Amino acid sequence: MQKFTSLTGVAAPLEIRNVDTDMIIPKQYLKTIKRTGLGAGLFAELRYKDDGSENPDFVLNRPAYRKAQILVAEDNFGCGSSREHAPWALLDFGIRCVISTSFADIFYNNCFKNGILPIKVSPQDLEKLMDDARRGANATLSIDLEKQEIRGPDGGVIAFEIDPFRKHCLMNGLDDIGLSLKKADKIESFETKARAERPWH
């Protein structure tokens, strides 16, 4: 998966609590097992009107936020059913980081396995970041994973916590398959020994 070390990009304010995975990527988009193309369905029921045209009031349809790479969201982001399509859709749209006060556990874990950095902050820090994100074209945040810092457009810094192992995996682009492949020599050695000891298998 793509490494995450640092990111500077436009942050979009998603001022909705309890954003569930069906809101992130509606069920009609779950027929595919491909990770690409799902960006078009991201927040589809909010982004599009019934006739298929764009809803100009939705934040990601506003000119300043069309290229947003960061979402600043309200509490309990990613709740609902455990669909991995949700982080796939965010990533395909271009979102590499989601900041909230809390995340649903399965969504949170899925983000790390797909190269997205989910950051938990305090309610006070979220309000500062939400205020930064409301600035439209000037809503730029910088994320430094190594230093575990978020820097706002005015230079203010917010520190965040992250599990060291998850940080290591993101910074080195290691998903579950990548972690397994780091032990390829040991796996091959085991398989060779097993074949020699049990040739009838």
C-alpha positions as CSV (number, residue, x, y, z in Angstrom):
1,M,0.0,0.0,0.0
2,Q,1.0,3.6,-0.4
3,K,3.3,5.0,2.4
4,F,2.0,7.8,4.6
5,T,4.8,10.0,6.0
6,S,3.5,13.6,5.7
7,L,0.7,15.3,3.9
8,T,-0.2,18.9,3.2
9,G,-3.6,19.5,1.7
10,V,-7.0,21.1,1.8
11,A,-9.1,19.9,4.8
12,A,-12.9,19.7,4.3
13,P,-15.2,20.2,7.2
14,L,-17.8,17.4,7.5
15,E,-20.1,18.7,10.2
16,I,-22.2,15.6,10.7
17,R,-22.1,13.3,13.7
18,N,-22.3,9.5,13.4
19,V,-21.3,9.3,9.8
20,D,-21.9,5.6,9.1
21,T,-20.3,3.4,6.4
22,D,-23.5,3.4,4.3
23,M,-23.4,7.2,4.2
24,I,-19.7,7.0,3.2
25,I,-20.4,4.4,0.4
26,P,-24.0,3.4,-0.2
27,K,-24.8,-0.3,-0.5
28,Q,-25.4,-0.2,-4.3
29,Y,-21.7,0.3,-4.8
30,L,-20.7,-2.8,-2.9
31,K,-21.0,-5.2,-5.9
32,T,-17.4,-4.7,-6.9
33,I,-14.2,-6.0,-5.2
34,K,-12.0,-3.5,-7.0
35,R,-10.5,-0.7,-5.0
36,T,-10.7,1.7,-7.8
37,G,-13.7,3.7,-9.1
38,L,-15.4,3.9,-5.8
39,G,-14.6,7.6,-5.4
40,A,-17.5,8.5,-7.6
41,G,-19.8,6.9,-5.0
42,L,-18.3,8.5,-2.0
43,F,-21.1,10.2,0.0
44,A,-23.3,9.6,-3.0
45,E,-26.6,10.3,-1.3
46,L,-25.3,13.6,0.0
47,R,-23.3,14.6,-3.1
48,Y,-26.0,14.0,-5.7
49,K,-29.6,14.9,-6.1
50,D,-32.3,12.3,-7.2
51,D,-31.8,13.3,-10.8
52,G,-28.0,12.5,-10.6
53,S,-26.9,16.1,-10.7
54,E,-24.6,17.5,-8.0
55,N,-25.9,18.9,-4.8
56,P,-24.1,22.3,-4.6
57,D,-24.6,22.5,-0.9
58,F,-22.5,19.4,0.0
59,V,-19.1,20.3,1.1
60,L,-17.1,18.2,-1.3
61,N,-19.0,19.7,-4.3
62,R,-17.9,23.2,-3.4
63,P,-15.0,24.5,-5.5
64,A,-12.6,25.0,-2.6
65,Y,-13.0,21.4,-1.4
66,R,-13.1,19.3,-4.6
67,K,-9.5,18.3,-4.2
68,A,-9.7,17.8,-0.4
69,Q,-7.2,15.3,1.0
70,I,-8.2,15.6,4.6
71,L,-11.6,15.3,6.3
72,V,-12.3,17.0,9.6
73,A,-15.4,15.1,10.9
74,E,-17.7,15.1,13.9
75,D,-17.9,12.3,16.6
76,N,-18.2,8.6,15.8
77,F,-17.0,8.5,12.2
78,G,-17.3,5.2,10.3
79,C,-20.0,3.6,12.5
80,G,-22.4,1.0,11.1
81,S,-21.6,-2.1,9.0
82,S,-18.0,-3.3,8.6
83,R,-17.5,-2.6,4.9
84,E,-13.9,-2.2,3.7
85,H,-15.3,-0.3,0.7
86,A,-15.6,2.8,2.9
87,P,-11.9,3.4,3.2
88,W,-11.5,2.3,-0.4
89,A,-13.9,5.0,-1.5
90,L,-12.2,7.7,0.6
91,L,-8.8,6.8,-0.8
92,D,-10.1,6.6,-4.4
93,F,-11.5,10.1,-4.0
94,G,-8.2,11.3,-2.7
95,I,-8.8,11.5,1.1
96,R,-5.6,10.3,2.9
97,C,-6.5,11.5,6.4
98,V,-9.6,11.7,8.6
99,I,-9.6,13.6,11.8
100,S,-12.3,13.1,14.4
101,T,-12.8,12.8,18.2
102,S,-13.8,9.1,17.8
103,F,-14.1,6.3,15.2
104,A,-15.9,3.0,15.0
105,D,-13.3,0.3,15.7
106,I,-13.6,-1.7,12.5
107,F,-13.5,1.4,10.3
108,Y,-10.5,2.7,12.3
109,N,-8.6,-0.6,11.7
110,N,-9.5,-0.7,8.0
111,C,-8.1,2.7,7.5
112,F,-4.6,1.6,8.6
113,K,-4.8,-1.4,6.3
114,N,-5.5,0.8,3.3
115,G,-3.0,3.7,3.8
116,I,-5.4,6.2,5.4
117,L,-4.4,7.9,8.6
118,P,-7.3,8.3,11.1
119,I,-6.4,10.8,13.8
120,K,-8.2,11.1,17.1
121,V,-8.2,14.5,18.8
122,S,-9.9,16.1,21.8
123,P,-13.3,18.0,21.3
124,Q,-11.4,21.2,21.9
125,D,-8.8,20.5,19.2
126,L,-11.5,19.3,16.8
127,E,-13.3,22.6,17.1
128,K,-10.0,24.5,16.2
129,L,-9.4,22.2,13.2
130,M,-13.0,22.5,12.1
131,D,-12.6,26.3,12.2
132,D,-9.5,26.0,10.1
133,A,-11.3,23.7,7.6
134,R,-14.2,26.2,7.2
135,R,-11.7,28.7,5.5
136,G,-12.4,27.3,2.1
137,A,-9.4,27.8,-0.3
138,N,-7.2,28.6,2.8
139,A,-8.2,25.5,4.6
140,T,-4.8,23.8,4.4
141,L,-3.5,21.5,7.1
142,S,-0.1,19.8,7.3
143,I,0.1,16.3,8.9
144,D,3.5,15.0,10.0
145,L,3.2,11.4,11.1
146,E,6.8,11.1,12.2
147,K,6.4,14.0,14.7
148,Q,2.7,13.2,15.3
149,E,1.7,16.8,14.6
150,I,-1.1,18.6,12.8
151,R,-0.1,22.2,11.8
152,G,-2.8,24.7,11.0
153,P,-2.8,27.5,8.4
154,D,-1.8,30.0,11.1
155,G,1.1,27.9,12.3
156,G,-0.7,26.4,15.4
157,V,0.3,22.8,16.2
158,I,-1.8,20.0,17.6
159,A,-0.1,16.8,18.8
160,F,-1.8,13.4,18.4
161,E,-1.3,9.9,19.7
162,I,-1.0,6.8,17.5
163,D,-0.1,3.2,18.2
164,P,3.7,2.7,17.4
165,F,3.1,-0.5,15.3
166,R,0.4,1.1,13.2
167,K,2.6,4.2,12.7
168,H,5.5,1.9,11.6
169,C,3.2,0.1,9.1
170,L,1.8,3.4,7.6
171,M,5.2,5.0,7.3
172,N,6.6,1.9,5.5
173,G,3.5,1.1,3.4
174,L,3.0,-2.2,5.0
175,D,-0.5,-3.8,4.9
176,D,-1.1,-7.4,6.2
177,I,0.3,-8.9,2.9
178,G,3.3,-6.6,3.1
179,L,4.0,-7.7,6.7
180,S,3.8,-11.3,5.7
181,L,6.2,-10.8,2.7
182,K,8.8,-9.4,5.1
183,K,9.0,-12.9,6.4
184,A,9.2,-14.6,3.0
185,D,12.5,-16.2,3.7
186,K,11.2,-17.9,6.8
187,I,8.0,-19.0,5.1
188,E,10.0,-20.5,2.2
189,S,12.4,-22.3,4.6
190,F,9.4,-23.8,6.4
191,E,7.7,-24.9,3.2
192,T,11.0,-26.5,1.9
193,K,11.4,-28.4,5.2
194,A,7.7,-29.5,5.2
195,R,8.0,-30.8,1.7
196,A,11.1,-32.8,2.6
197,E,9.5,-34.3,5.7
198,R,6.1,-35.0,4.1
199,P,6.7,-35.7,0.4
200,W,3.4,-37.4,0.1
201,H,1.5,-34.1,0.6
